[in-house]
Amino acid sequence: MADISGVSSTSKDAYSKNTYSVEQNDKNTLNIQSYFKLLAAQLANQDMSSPMSNSELMAQMSQMAMVQSLTAMTDSVNSQIAFSKQTYGLSMIGKQVTVTIPADELTGTQAVSKTGIVESISLTADEPTIKLKGDISDYKLSDVSIISDGSSNN
């Protein structure tokens, strides 16, 4: 019988789902400079018997301007959201909060609630995290379910 031990195999399960996302870079993103280079090449190489109409040119330019405006607006909104999260997190210092950690079906853990006084906030991650007094864990702001004044003894 033939030995098939030399046949290579994959280390991953053949049925596992793999995902791949392309990151934005200079080669896969159309910016205004790239657009004008493309437009110049299009005008230089157009068929002289049926040239591009002025209305087509204006439509393309206005679409590019709209894309730039939407990109700038999206960046501005994202910046405002990040600032709001930071301000919201900073306002929690000294407050009593209840944090609810959702159940995880993958590991089989149940949902857990913890109550404590917010001792500090970390602004280094994508989403600010809080730390409760006497607890070493960091909790996301989205896990906070109840906020009350830290001086109450409930």
Rosetta blueprint (number, residue, H / E / L):
1 M L
2 A L
3 D L
4 I L
5 S L
6 G L
7 V L
8 S L
9 S L
10 T L
11 S L
12 K L
13 D L
14 A L
15 Y L
16 S L
17 K L
18 N L
19 T L
20 Y L
21 S L
22 V L
23 E L
24 Q L
25 N L
26 D L
27 K L
28 N L
29 T L
30 L L
31 N L
32 I H
33 Q H
34 S H
35 Y H
36 F H
37 K H
38 L H
39 L H
40 A H
41 A H
42 Q H
43 L H
44 A H
45 N L
46 Q L
47 D L
48 M L
49 S L
50 S L
51 P L
52 M L
53 S L
54 N H
55 S H
56 E H
57 L H
58 M H
59 A H
60 Q H
61 M H
62 S H
63 Q H
64 M H
65 A H
66 M H
67 V H
68 Q H
69 S H
70 L H
71 T H
72 A H
73 M H
74 T H
75 D H
76 S H
77 V H
78 N H
79 S H
80 Q H
81 I H
82 A H
83 F H
84 S H
85 K H
86 Q H
87 T H
88 Y H
89 G H
90 L H
91 S L
92 M L
93 I L
94 G L
95 K L
96 Q E
97 V E
98 T E
99 V E
100 T E
101 I E
102 P L
103 A L
104 D E
105 E L
106 L L
107 T L
108 G L
109 T E
110 Q L
111 A L
112 V E
113 S E
114 K E
115 T E
116 G E
117 I E
118 V E
119 E E
120 S E
121 I E
122 S E
123 L L
124 T L
125 A L
126 D L
127 E L
128 P L
129 T E
130 I E
131 K E
132 L E
133 K L
134 G L
135 D L
136 I L
137 S L
138 D E
139 Y E
140 K E
141 L H
142 S H
143 D H
144 V E
145 S E
146 I E
147 I E
148 S E
149 D L
150 G L
151 S L
152 S L
153 N L
154 N L
